[in-house]
Amino acid sequence: MRNKKGQALVEFVLILPILIFIVLAFIDISKLMIMKNHLENVLAEVDENTKNIKDNEYKIELKKKTDDGGMEVELKSCLEVMTPGLNKIFGDPACVTTSKIIDINKE
């Protein structure tokens, strides 16, 4: 009887770090997806007259590049990853970028 309890404890101790890693990775990836969705929503409201974007949730960088037919607006926001080792995949900090081309020659 005693061996069964000890075996279950050893198995739990071996699996616990893997479960913690999976939960933390799920949380980080969810945060990145939420940030990407938020940036896309903000970008949907951007037009050529936008000088800056005020946002209380994330620090957003705004870049504008102009070429012949339009202007490319790029939003970028970064997030510190808390899962050990996941920063090797996403970078440190993990950044999300989204862009949109606005036709400035509209009449």
C-alpha angles and dihedrals in degrees: 000000000000094000093059093057092048091048092053091049093051091048091050092050090050094049098040097081091050091051092048091050092050093049093048092046090051091052093048094047090047091052091051092050092049090050091049091050091048092050091050090051091050091046091053088065096047119108134173092275094060111118099174138351122232114210129167098193105052137017102247127195116209121205126180123195120182126202135160103298106019153352125262114216116196126191121195132181130174133210131194110240114225098191112097111242095010090097087068088063101038100027129244107299101018109230129201119203131187129174141190133193115224120199104230093184094070115137 
